[in-house]
Amino acid sequence: MNQNTTQKISKPNWKKDADVLKSVSLIGQLGLVMAISVIICVVLGLWLDKIFSLNGIMVAVFSFLGVIVGGLTDYKILRKFL
């Protein structure tokens, strides 16, 4: 091995690593909020369809409502970081 080709090992940049972890956790939180709101609304729509025998109308309405609510909640979370 050649003595002139030594590699310089740099110190870890903890601030940069913390920023990356914060970004990853924020993305995970946004995804979970959206998924949970849609799932809750779909389950509620299925339950209402079963009670009132509406053949999927409530599932469609509540699925759309779940996307809207999830998007608004994600927006409120993101406003803190923008």
PyMOL Python script that loads the backbone (N, CA, C, O; Angstrom):
from pymol import cmd

cmd.read_pdbstr("""\
ATOM      1  N   MET A   1       0.834  -1.169   0.000  1.00  0.00           N
ATOM      2  CA  MET A   1       0.000   0.000   0.000  1.00  0.00           C
ATOM      3  C   MET A   1       0.884   1.240   0.000  1.00  0.00           C
ATOM      4  O   MET A   1       1.886   1.314   0.711  1.00  0.00           O
ATOM      5  N   ASN A   2       0.501   2.173  -0.785  1.00  0.00           N
ATOM      6  CA  ASN A   2       1.272   3.394  -0.923  1.00  0.00           C
ATOM      7  C   ASN A   2       1.009   4.324   0.257  1.00  0.00           C
ATOM      8  O   ASN A   2      -0.144   4.533   0.636  1.00  0.00           O
ATOM      9  N   GLN A   3       2.043   4.870   0.824  1.00  0.00           N
ATOM     10  CA  GLN A   3       1.929   5.726   1.995  1.00  0.00           C
ATOM     11  C   GLN A   3       1.339   7.095   1.648  1.00  0.00           C
ATOM     12  O   GLN A   3       0.804   7.770   2.528  1.00  0.00           O
ATOM     13  N   ASN A   4       1.424   7.510   0.403  1.00  0.00           N
ATOM     14  CA  ASN A   4       0.943   8.820  -0.003  1.00  0.00           C
ATOM     15  C   ASN A   4      -0.576   8.861  -0.192  1.00  0.00           C
ATOM     16  O   ASN A   4      -1.158   9.943  -0.266  1.00  0.00           O
ATOM     17  N   THR A   5      -1.208   7.720  -0.269  1.00  0.00           N
ATOM     18  CA  THR A   5      -2.651   7.677  -0.540  1.00  0.00           C
ATOM     19  C   THR A   5      -3.437   7.386   0.738  1.00  0.00           C
ATOM     20  O   THR A   5      -4.216   6.435   0.798  1.00  0.00           O
ATOM     21  N   THR A   6      -3.226   8.198   1.734  1.00  0.00           N
ATOM     22  CA  THR A   6      -3.985   8.031   2.971  1.00  0.00           C
ATOM     23  C   THR A   6      -5.314   8.761   2.839  1.00  0.00           C
ATOM     24  O   THR A   6      -5.379   9.865   2.298  1.00  0.00           O
ATOM     25  N   GLN A   7      -6.349   8.144   3.329  1.00  0.00           N
ATOM     26  CA  GLN A   7      -7.668   8.755   3.267  1.00  0.00           C
ATOM     27  C   GLN A   7      -7.921   9.538   4.540  1.00  0.00           C
ATOM     28  O   GLN A   7      -7.616   9.086   5.644  1.00  0.00           O
ATOM     29  N   LYS A   8      -8.474  10.697   4.366  1.00  0.00           N
ATOM     30  CA  LYS A   8      -8.798  11.537   5.505  1.00  0.00           C
ATOM     31  C   LYS A   8     -10.210  11.186   5.971  1.00  0.00           C
ATOM     32  O   LYS A   8     -11.163  11.245   5.196  1.00  0.00           O
ATOM     33  N   ILE A   9     -10.327  10.828   7.222  1.00  0.00           N
ATOM     34  CA  ILE A   9     -11.622  10.480   7.788  1.00  0.00           C
ATOM     35  C   ILE A   9     -12.198  11.735   8.425  1.00  0.00           C
ATOM     36  O   ILE A   9     -11.603  12.333   9.321  1.00  0.00           O
ATOM     37  N   SER A  10     -13.366  12.114   7.939  1.00  0.00           N
ATOM     38  CA  SER A  10     -13.964  13.338   8.467  1.00  0.00           C
ATOM     39  C   SER A  10     -14.846  13.021   9.667  1.00  0.00           C
ATOM     40  O   SER A  10     -15.342  11.906   9.830  1.00  0.00           O
ATOM     41  N   LYS A  11     -15.020  14.030  10.492  1.00  0.00           N
ATOM     42  CA  LYS A  11     -15.886  13.875  11.658  1.00  0.00           C
ATOM     43  C   LYS A  11     -17.341  13.867  11.200  1.00  0.00           C
ATOM     44  O   LYS A  11     -17.682  14.523  10.216  1.00  0.00           O
ATOM     45  N   PRO A  12     -18.190  13.141  11.895  1.00  0.00           N
ATOM     46  CA  PRO A  12     -19.599  13.160  11.514  1.00  0.00           C
ATOM     47  C   PRO A  12     -20.221  14.533  11.757  1.00  0.00           C
ATOM     48  O   PRO A  12     -19.904  15.216  12.731  1.00  0.00           O
ATOM     49  N   ASN A  13     -21.090  14.906  10.872  1.00  0.00           N
ATOM     50  CA  ASN A  13     -21.785  16.184  10.982  1.00  0.00           C
ATOM     51  C   ASN A  13     -23.126  15.926  11.663  1.00  0.00           C
ATOM     52  O   ASN A  13     -24.106  15.596  10.995  1.00  0.00           O
ATOM     53  N   TRP A  14     -23.177  16.073  12.984  1.00  0.00           N
ATOM     54  CA  TRP A  14     -24.360  15.716  13.754  1.00  0.00           C
ATOM     55  C   TRP A  14     -25.543  16.612  13.427  1.00  0.00           C
ATOM     56  O   TRP A  14     -26.687  16.159  13.441  1.00  0.00           O
ATOM     57  N   LYS A  15     -25.281  17.859  13.137  1.00  0.00           N
ATOM     58  CA  LYS A  15     -26.370  18.784  12.807  1.00  0.00           C
ATOM     59  C   LYS A  15     -27.053  18.354  11.512  1.00  0.00           C
ATOM     60  O   LYS A  15     -28.281  18.342  11.421  1.00  0.00           O
ATOM     61  N   LYS A  16     -26.253  18.004  10.521  1.00  0.00           N
ATOM     62  CA  LYS A  16     -26.807  17.568   9.241  1.00  0.00           C
ATOM     63  C   LYS A  16     -27.569  16.256   9.415  1.00  0.00           C
ATOM     64  O   LYS A  16     -28.646  16.086   8.843  1.00  0.00           O
ATOM     65  N   ASP A  17     -27.024  15.333  10.193  1.00  0.00           N
ATOM     66  CA  ASP A  17     -27.696  14.058  10.443  1.00  0.00           C
ATOM     67  C   ASP A  17     -29.012  14.259  11.173  1.00  0.00           C
ATOM     68  O   ASP A  17     -29.989  13.572  10.874  1.00  0.00           O
ATOM     69  N   ALA A  18     -29.060  15.184  12.122  1.00  0.00           N
ATOM     70  CA  ALA A  18     -30.291  15.466  12.854  1.00  0.00           C
ATOM     71  C   ALA A  18     -31.337  16.064  11.930  1.00  0.00           C
ATOM     72  O   ALA A  18     -32.522  15.752  12.055  1.00  0.00           O
ATOM     73  N   ASP A  19     -30.919  16.920  11.001  1.00  0.00           N
ATOM     74  CA  ASP A  19     -31.853  17.503  10.041  1.00  0.00           C
ATOM     75  C   ASP A  19     -32.442  16.437   9.126  1.00  0.00           C
ATOM     76  O   ASP A  19     -33.630  16.472   8.806  1.00  0.00           O
ATOM     77  N   VAL A  20     -31.615  15.499   8.712  1.00  0.00           N
ATOM     78  CA  VAL A  20     -32.096  14.414   7.859  1.00  0.00           C
ATOM     79  C   VAL A  20     -33.104  13.548   8.617  1.00  0.00           C
ATOM     80  O   VAL A  20     -34.138  13.170   8.068  1.00  0.00           O
ATOM     81  N   LEU A  21     -32.803  13.239   9.864  1.00  0.00           N
ATOM     82  CA  LEU A  21     -33.727  12.432  10.662  1.00  0.00           C
ATOM     83  C   LEU A  21     -35.041  13.160  10.914  1.00  0.00           C
ATOM     84  O   LEU A  21     -36.102  12.536  10.908  1.00  0.00           O
ATOM     85  N   LYS A  22     -34.985  14.464  11.133  1.00  0.00           N
ATOM     86  CA  LYS A  22     -36.211  15.247  11.307  1.00  0.00           C
ATOM     87  C   LYS A  22     -37.053  15.214  10.037  1.00  0.00           C
ATOM     88  O   LYS A  22     -38.276  15.095  10.104  1.00  0.00           O
ATOM     89  N   SER A  23     -36.407  15.320   8.888  1.00  0.00           N
ATOM     90  CA  SER A  23     -37.133  15.289   7.620  1.00  0.00           C
ATOM     91  C   SER A  23     -37.778  13.930   7.378  1.00  0.00           C
ATOM     92  O   SER A  23     -38.925  13.850   6.937  1.00  0.00           O
ATOM     93  N   VAL A  24     -37.045  12.871   7.664  1.00  0.00           N
ATOM     94  CA  VAL A  24     -37.583  11.523   7.482  1.00  0.00           C
ATOM     95  C   VAL A  24     -38.752  11.277   8.426  1.00  0.00           C
ATOM     96  O   VAL A  24     -39.752  10.679   8.030  1.00  0.00           O
ATOM     97  N   SER A  25     -38.634  11.731   9.663  1.00  0.00           N
ATOM     98  CA  SER A  25     -39.732  11.531  10.611  1.00  0.00           C
ATOM     99  C   SER A  25     -40.946  12.361  10.222  1.00  0.00           C
ATOM    100  O   SER A  25     -42.077  11.919  10.419  1.00  0.00           O
ATOM    101  N   LEU A  26     -40.739  13.547   9.676  1.00  0.00           N
ATOM    102  CA  LEU A  26     -41.854  14.380   9.215  1.00  0.00           C
ATOM    103  C   LEU A  26     -42.586  13.709   8.052  1.00  0.00           C
ATOM    104  O   LEU A  26     -43.816  13.707   8.016  1.00  0.00           O
ATOM    105  N   ILE A  27     -41.853  13.152   7.122  1.00  0.00           N
ATOM    106  CA  ILE A  27     -42.470  12.456   5.993  1.00  0.00           C
ATOM    107  C   ILE A  27     -43.257  11.250   6.480  1.00  0.00           C
ATOM    108  O   ILE A  27     -44.360  10.992   5.999  1.00  0.00           O
ATOM    109  N   GLY A  28     -42.703  10.515   7.426  1.00  0.00           N
ATOM    110  CA  GLY A  28     -43.423   9.376   7.995  1.00  0.00           C
ATOM    111  C   GLY A  28     -44.688   9.798   8.715  1.00  0.00           C
ATOM    112  O   GLY A  28     -45.718   9.131   8.612  1.00  0.00           O
ATOM    113  N   GLN A  29     -44.615  10.900   9.442  1.00  0.00           N
ATOM    114  CA  GLN A  29     -45.787  11.402  10.160  1.00  0.00           C
ATOM    115  C   GLN A  29     -46.869  11.832   9.182  1.00  0.00           C
ATOM    116  O   GLN A  29     -48.046  11.547   9.401  1.00  0.00           O
ATOM    117  N   LEU A  30     -46.492  12.506   8.117  1.00  0.00           N
ATOM    118  CA  LEU A  30     -47.475  12.941   7.126  1.00  0.00           C
ATOM    119  C   LEU A  30     -48.162  11.743   6.465  1.00  0.00           C
ATOM    120  O   LEU A  30     -49.374  11.756   6.249  1.00  0.00           O
ATOM    121  N   GLY A  31     -47.389  10.724   6.150  1.00  0.00           N
ATOM    122  CA  GLY A  31     -47.962   9.524   5.551  1.00  0.00           C
ATOM    123  C   GLY A  31     -48.912   8.805   6.491  1.00  0.00           C
ATOM    124  O   GLY A  31     -49.981   8.353   6.080  1.00  0.00           O
ATOM    125  N   LEU A  32     -48.520   8.700   7.754  1.00  0.00           N
ATOM    126  CA  LEU A  32     -49.388   8.030   8.729  1.00  0.00           C
ATOM    127  C   LEU A  32     -50.685   8.797   8.956  1.00  0.00           C
ATOM    128  O   LEU A  32     -51.753   8.194   9.056  1.00  0.00           O
ATOM    129  N   VAL A  33     -50.599  10.113   9.037  1.00  0.00           N
ATOM    130  CA  VAL A  33     -51.803  10.920   9.235  1.00  0.00           C
ATOM    131  C   VAL A  33     -52.760  10.735   8.068  1.00  0.00           C
ATOM    132  O   VAL A  33     -53.962  10.569   8.273  1.00  0.00           O
ATOM    133  N   MET A  34     -52.241  10.762   6.848  1.00  0.00           N
ATOM    134  CA  MET A  34     -53.085  10.591   5.675  1.00  0.00           C
ATOM    135  C   MET A  34     -53.699   9.188   5.646  1.00  0.00           C
ATOM    136  O   MET A  34     -54.897   9.041   5.405  1.00  0.00           O
ATOM    137  N   ALA A  35     -52.893   8.175   5.888  1.00  0.00           N
ATOM    138  CA  ALA A  35     -53.387   6.801   5.844  1.00  0.00           C
ATOM    139  C   ALA A  35     -54.440   6.545   6.922  1.00  0.00           C
ATOM    140  O   ALA A  35     -55.474   5.938   6.643  1.00  0.00           O
ATOM    141  N   ILE A  36     -54.191   6.994   8.127  1.00  0.00           N
ATOM    142  CA  ILE A  36     -55.130   6.748   9.227  1.00  0.00           C
ATOM    143  C   ILE A  36     -56.442   7.471   8.996  1.00  0.00           C
ATOM    144  O   ILE A  36     -57.508   6.916   9.263  1.00  0.00           O
ATOM    145  N   SER A  37     -56.382   8.710   8.499  1.00  0.00           N
ATOM    146  CA  SER A  37     -57.638   9.436   8.259  1.00  0.00           C
ATOM    147  C   SER A  37     -58.454   8.779   7.157  1.00  0.00           C
ATOM    148  O   SER A  37     -59.679   8.712   7.259  1.00  0.00           O
ATOM    149  N   VAL A  38     -57.807   8.297   6.116  1.00  0.00           N
ATOM    150  CA  VAL A  38     -58.538   7.615   5.037  1.00  0.00           C
ATOM    151  C   VAL A  38     -59.110   6.294   5.535  1.00  0.00           C
ATOM    152  O   VAL A  38     -60.260   5.974   5.236  1.00  0.00           O
ATOM    153  N   ILE A  39     -58.338   5.529   6.282  1.00  0.00           N
ATOM    154  CA  ILE A  39     -58.814   4.237   6.790  1.00  0.00           C
ATOM    155  C   ILE A  39     -60.010   4.422   7.719  1.00  0.00           C
ATOM    156  O   ILE A  39     -60.997   3.694   7.618  1.00  0.00           O
ATOM    157  N   ILE A  40     -59.923   5.393   8.620  1.00  0.00           N
ATOM    158  CA  ILE A  40     -61.048   5.633   9.540  1.00  0.00           C
ATOM    159  C   ILE A  40     -62.301   6.026   8.768  1.00  0.00           C
ATOM    160  O   ILE A  40     -63.394   5.545   9.067  1.00  0.00           O
ATOM    161  N   CYS A  41     -62.146   6.894   7.781  1.00  0.00           N
ATOM    162  CA  CYS A  41     -63.310   7.326   7.006  1.00  0.00           C
ATOM    163  C   CYS A  41     -63.887   6.195   6.145  1.00  0.00           C
ATOM    164  O   CYS A  41     -65.105   6.101   5.997  1.00  0.00           O
ATOM    165  N   VAL A  42     -63.050   5.357   5.588  1.00  0.00           N
ATOM    166  CA  VAL A  42     -63.547   4.220   4.796  1.00  0.00           C
ATOM    167  C   VAL A  42     -64.304   3.248   5.685  1.00  0.00           C
ATOM    168  O   VAL A  42     -65.371   2.765   5.306  1.00  0.00           O
ATOM    169  N   VAL A  43     -63.767   2.954   6.864  1.00  0.00           N
ATOM    170  CA  VAL A  43     -64.459   2.054   7.794  1.00  0.00           C
ATOM    171  C   VAL A  43     -65.801   2.650   8.210  1.00  0.00           C
ATOM    172  O   VAL A  43     -66.803   1.940   8.286  1.00  0.00           O
ATOM    173  N   LEU A  44     -65.818   3.939   8.476  1.00  0.00           N
ATOM    174  CA  LEU A  44     -67.072   4.604   8.824  1.00  0.00           C
ATOM    175  C   LEU A  44     -68.062   4.546   7.658  1.00  0.00           C
ATOM    176  O   LEU A  44     -69.254   4.319   7.865  1.00  0.00           O
ATOM    177  N   GLY A  45     -67.574   4.749   6.448  1.00  0.00           N
ATOM    178  CA  GLY A  45     -68.425   4.648   5.266  1.00  0.00           C
ATOM    179  C   GLY A  45     -68.977   3.244   5.065  1.00  0.00           C
ATOM    180  O   GLY A  45     -70.147   3.079   4.719  1.00  0.00           O
ATOM    181  N   LEU A  46     -68.144   2.235   5.280  1.00  0.00           N
ATOM    182  CA  LEU A  46     -68.623   0.852   5.176  1.00  0.00           C
ATOM    183  C   LEU A  46     -69.701   0.565   6.211  1.00  0.00           C
ATOM    184  O   LEU A  46     -70.703  -0.086   5.916  1.00  0.00           O
ATOM    185  N   TRP A  47     -69.489   1.052   7.412  1.00  0.00           N
ATOM    186  CA  TRP A  47     -70.469   0.833   8.479  1.00  0.00           C
ATOM    187  C   TRP A  47     -71.793   1.516   8.143  1.00  0.00           C
ATOM    188  O   TRP A  47     -72.858   0.923   8.316  1.00  0.00           O
ATOM    189  N   LEU A  48     -71.732   2.752   7.668  1.00  0.00           N
ATOM    190  CA  LEU A  48     -72.961   3.463   7.304  1.00  0.00           C
ATOM    191  C   LEU A  48     -73.650   2.818   6.099  1.00  0.00           C
ATOM    192  O   LEU A  48     -74.879   2.771   6.041  1.00  0.00           O
ATOM    193  N   ASP A  49     -72.869   2.322   5.139  1.00  0.00           N
ATOM    194  CA  ASP A  49     -73.459   1.604   3.999  1.00  0.00           C
ATOM    195  C   ASP A  49     -74.192   0.349   4.459  1.00  0.00           C
ATOM    196  O   ASP A  49     -75.264   0.021   3.952  1.00  0.00           O
ATOM    197  N   LYS A  50     -73.609  -0.336   5.410  1.00  0.00           N
ATOM    198  CA  LYS A  50     -74.236  -1.553   5.926  1.00  0.00           C
ATOM    199  C   LYS A  50     -75.543  -1.228   6.654  1.00  0.00           C
ATOM    200  O   LYS A  50     -76.530  -1.950   6.518  1.00  0.00           O
ATOM    201  N   ILE A  51     -75.543  -0.145   7.420  1.00  0.00           N
ATOM    202  CA  ILE A  51     -76.740   0.228   8.178  1.00  0.00           C
ATOM    203  C   ILE A  51     -77.860   0.694   7.246  1.00  0.00           C
ATOM    204  O   ILE A  51     -79.007   0.268   7.386  1.00  0.00           O
ATOM    205  N   PHE A  52     -77.524   1.570   6.295  1.00  0.00           N
ATOM    206  CA  PHE A  52     -78.556   2.184   5.452  1.00  0.00           C
ATOM    207  C   PHE A  52     -78.719   1.520   4.088  1.00  0.00           C
ATOM    208  O   PHE A  52     -79.561   1.957   3.304  1.00  0.00           O
ATOM    209  N   SER A  53     -77.943   0.476   3.775  1.00  0.00           N
ATOM    210  CA  SER A  53     -78.006  -0.258   2.502  1.00  0.00           C
ATOM    211  C   SER A  53     -77.914   0.685   1.300  1.00  0.00           C
ATOM    212  O   SER A  53     -78.812   0.711   0.459  1.00  0.00           O
ATOM    213  N   LEU A  54     -76.842   1.447   1.221  1.00  0.00           N
ATOM    214  CA  LEU A  54     -76.682   2.450   0.168  1.00  0.00           C
ATOM    215  C   LEU A  54     -75.754   2.005  -0.962  1.00  0.00           C
ATOM    216  O   LEU A  54     -75.453   2.812  -1.841  1.00  0.00           O
ATOM    217  N   ASN A  55     -75.295   0.773  -0.973  1.00  0.00           N
ATOM    218  CA  ASN A  55     -74.500   0.192  -2.064  1.00  0.00           C
ATOM    219  C   ASN A  55     -73.228   0.975  -2.405  1.00  0.00           C
ATOM    220  O   ASN A  55     -72.940   1.195  -3.581  1.00  0.00           O
ATOM    221  N   GLY A  56     -72.487   1.384  -1.421  1.00  0.00           N
ATOM    222  CA  GLY A  56     -71.174   1.989  -1.647  1.00  0.00           C
ATOM    223  C   GLY A  56     -71.144   3.498  -1.755  1.00  0.00           C
ATOM    224  O   GLY A  56     -70.072   4.078  -1.927  1.00  0.00           O
ATOM    225  N   ILE A  57     -72.284   4.145  -1.660  1.00  0.00           N
ATOM    226  CA  ILE A  57     -72.311   5.609  -1.775  1.00  0.00           C
ATOM    227  C   ILE A  57     -71.556   6.247  -0.610  1.00  0.00           C
ATOM    228  O   ILE A  57     -70.757   7.163  -0.805  1.00  0.00           O
ATOM    229  N   MET A  58     -71.813   5.762   0.585  1.00  0.00           N
ATOM    230  CA  MET A  58     -71.158   6.347   1.756  1.00  0.00           C
ATOM    231  C   MET A  58     -69.653   6.057   1.778  1.00  0.00           C
ATOM    232  O   MET A  58     -68.874   6.870   2.276  1.00  0.00           O
ATOM    233  N   VAL A  59     -69.245   4.914   1.246  1.00  0.00           N
ATOM    234  CA  VAL A  59     -67.814   4.611   1.175  1.00  0.00           C
ATOM    235  C   VAL A  59     -67.127   5.623   0.263  1.00  0.00           C
ATOM    236  O   VAL A  59     -66.053   6.129   0.587  1.00  0.00           O
ATOM    237  N   ALA A  60     -67.745   5.913  -0.870  1.00  0.00           N
ATOM    238  CA  ALA A  60     -67.164   6.881  -1.799  1.00  0.00           C
ATOM    239  C   ALA A  60     -67.095   8.274  -1.165  1.00  0.00           C
ATOM    240  O   ALA A  60     -66.071   8.952  -1.244  1.00  0.00           O
ATOM    241  N   VAL A  61     -68.186   8.685  -0.544  1.00  0.00           N
ATOM    242  CA  VAL A  61     -68.234  10.012   0.080  1.00  0.00           C
ATOM    243  C   VAL A  61     -67.211  10.113   1.204  1.00  0.00           C
ATOM    244  O   VAL A  61     -66.468  11.091   1.284  1.00  0.00           O
ATOM    245  N   PHE A  62     -67.169   9.111   2.067  1.00  0.00           N
ATOM    246  CA  PHE A  62     -66.258   9.178   3.208  1.00  0.00           C
ATOM    247  C   PHE A  62     -64.806   8.951   2.804  1.00  0.00           C
ATOM    248  O   PHE A  62     -63.904   9.434   3.489  1.00  0.00           O
ATOM    249  N   SER A  63     -64.553   8.231   1.712  1.00  0.00           N
ATOM    250  CA  SER A  63     -63.183   8.108   1.210  1.00  0.00           C
ATOM    251  C   SER A  63     -62.670   9.471   0.757  1.00  0.00           C
ATOM    252  O   SER A  63     -61.549   9.864   1.081  1.00  0.00           O
ATOM    253  N   PHE A  64     -63.496  10.179   0.011  1.00  0.00           N
ATOM    254  CA  PHE A  64     -63.141  11.530  -0.422  1.00  0.00           C
ATOM    255  C   PHE A  64     -62.953  12.445   0.783  1.00  0.00           C
ATOM    256  O   PHE A  64     -62.011  13.236   0.831  1.00  0.00           O
ATOM    257  N   LEU A  65     -63.847  12.333   1.746  1.00  0.00           N
ATOM    258  CA  LEU A  65     -63.748  13.135   2.961  1.00  0.00           C
ATOM    259  C   LEU A  65     -62.457  12.818   3.724  1.00  0.00           C
ATOM    260  O   LEU A  65     -61.820  13.724   4.261  1.00  0.00           O
ATOM    261  N   GLY A  66     -62.070  11.547   3.773  1.00  0.00           N
ATOM    262  CA  GLY A  66     -60.830  11.151   4.451  1.00  0.00           C
ATOM    263  C   GLY A  66     -59.601  11.747   3.792  1.00  0.00           C
ATOM    264  O   GLY A  66     -58.661  12.146   4.479  1.00  0.00           O
ATOM    265  N   VAL A  67     -59.596  11.812   2.464  1.00  0.00           N
ATOM    266  CA  VAL A  67     -58.465  12.419   1.750  1.00  0.00           C
ATOM    267  C   VAL A  67     -58.407  13.916   2.039  1.00  0.00           C
ATOM    268  O   VAL A  67     -57.329  14.472   2.253  1.00  0.00           O
ATOM    269  N   ILE A  68     -59.575  14.567   2.044  1.00  0.00           N
ATOM    270  CA  ILE A  68     -59.617  16.002   2.329  1.00  0.00           C
ATOM    271  C   ILE A  68     -59.141  16.284   3.759  1.00  0.00           C
ATOM    272  O   ILE A  68     -58.312  17.166   3.980  1.00  0.00           O
ATOM    273  N   VAL A  69     -59.670  15.533   4.719  1.00  0.00           N
ATOM    274  CA  VAL A  69     -59.287  15.743   6.122  1.00  0.00           C
ATOM    275  C   VAL A  69     -57.801  15.440   6.330  1.00  0.00           C
ATOM    276  O   VAL A  69     -57.109  16.183   7.025  1.00  0.00           O
ATOM    277  N   GLY A  70     -57.315  14.365   5.739  1.00  0.00           N
ATOM    278  CA  GLY A  70     -55.898  14.029   5.856  1.00  0.00           C
ATOM    279  C   GLY A  70     -55.010  15.096   5.240  1.00  0.00           C
ATOM    280  O   GLY A  70     -53.975  15.448   5.805  1.00  0.00           O
ATOM    281  N   GLY A  71     -55.410  15.614   4.080  1.00  0.00           N
ATOM    282  CA  GLY A  71     -54.638  16.670   3.431  1.00  0.00           C
ATOM    283  C   GLY A  71     -54.605  17.949   4.254  1.00  0.00           C
ATOM    284  O   GLY A  71     -53.561  18.588   4.377  1.00  0.00           O
ATOM    285  N   LEU A  72     -55.748  18.320   4.817  1.00  0.00           N
ATOM    286  CA  LEU A  72     -55.782  19.519   5.657  1.00  0.00           C
ATOM    287  C   LEU A  72     -54.952  19.352   6.922  1.00  0.00           C
ATOM    288  O   LEU A  72     -54.269  20.281   7.353  1.00  0.00           O
ATOM    289  N   THR A  73     -55.013  18.168   7.510  1.00  0.00           N
ATOM    290  CA  THR A  73     -54.213  17.908   8.712  1.00  0.00           C
ATOM    291  C   THR A  73     -52.724  17.932   8.384  1.00  0.00           C
ATOM    292  O   THR A  73     -51.924  18.482   9.141  1.00  0.00           O
ATOM    293  N   ASP A  74     -52.354  17.330   7.246  1.00  0.00           N
ATOM    294  CA  ASP A  74     -50.953  17.374   6.821  1.00  0.00           C
ATOM    295  C   ASP A  74     -50.506  18.809   6.575  1.00  0.00           C
ATOM    296  O   ASP A  74     -49.379  19.177   6.907  1.00  0.00           O
ATOM    297  N   TYR A  75     -51.378  19.611   5.999  1.00  0.00           N
ATOM    298  CA  TYR A  75     -51.049  21.015   5.752  1.00  0.00           C
ATOM    299  C   TYR A  75     -50.800  21.758   7.068  1.00  0.00           C
ATOM    300  O   TYR A  75     -49.872  22.561   7.172  1.00  0.00           O
ATOM    301  N   LYS A  76     -51.641  21.482   8.068  1.00  0.00           N
ATOM    302  CA  LYS A  76     -51.454  22.127   9.366  1.00  0.00           C
ATOM    303  C   LYS A  76     -50.124  21.723   9.999  1.00  0.00           C
ATOM    304  O   LYS A  76     -49.458  22.540  10.635  1.00  0.00           O
ATOM    305  N   ILE A  77     -49.749  20.470   9.822  1.00  0.00           N
ATOM    306  CA  ILE A  77     -48.462  20.003  10.356  1.00  0.00           C
ATOM    307  C   ILE A  77     -47.317  20.674   9.613  1.00  0.00           C
ATOM    308  O   ILE A  77     -46.348  21.118  10.228  1.00  0.00           O
ATOM    309  N   LEU A  78     -47.428  20.748   8.292  1.00  0.00           N
ATOM    310  CA  LEU A  78     -46.349  21.331   7.488  1.00  0.00           C
ATOM    311  C   LEU A  78     -46.184  22.826   7.707  1.00  0.00           C
ATOM    312  O   LEU A  78     -45.076  23.346   7.575  1.00  0.00           O
ATOM    313  N   ARG A  79     -47.267  23.532   8.040  1.00  0.00           N
ATOM    314  CA  ARG A  79     -47.170  24.975   8.271  1.00  0.00           C
ATOM    315  C   ARG A  79     -46.197  25.313   9.386  1.00  0.00           C
ATOM    316  O   ARG A  79     -45.592  26.385   9.376  1.00  0.00           O
ATOM    317  N   LYS A  80     -46.040  24.419  10.340  1.00  0.00           N
ATOM    318  CA  LYS A  80     -45.100  24.653  11.437  1.00  0.00           C
ATOM    319  C   LYS A  80     -43.643  24.666  10.950  1.00  0.00           C
ATOM    320  O   LYS A  80     -42.781  25.289  11.570  1.00  0.00           O
ATOM    321  N   PHE A  81     -43.380  23.978   9.845  1.00  0.00           N
ATOM    322  CA  PHE A  81     -42.020  23.826   9.357  1.00  0.00           C
ATOM    323  C   PHE A  81     -41.706  24.736   8.179  1.00  0.00           C
ATOM    324  O   PHE A  81     -40.553  24.821   7.755  1.00  0.00           O
ATOM    325  N   LEU A  82     -42.706  25.412   7.649  1.00  0.00           N
ATOM    326  CA  LEU A  82     -42.468  26.273   6.474  1.00  0.00           C
ATOM    327  C   LEU A  82     -42.196  27.696   6.876  1.00  0.00           C
ATOM    328  O   LEU A  82     -41.976  28.549   6.016  1.00  0.00           O
TER     329      LEU A  82
END
""", "prot")
cmd.dss("prot")
cmd.show_as("cartoon", "prot")
cmd.util.cbc("prot")
cmd.orient("prot")
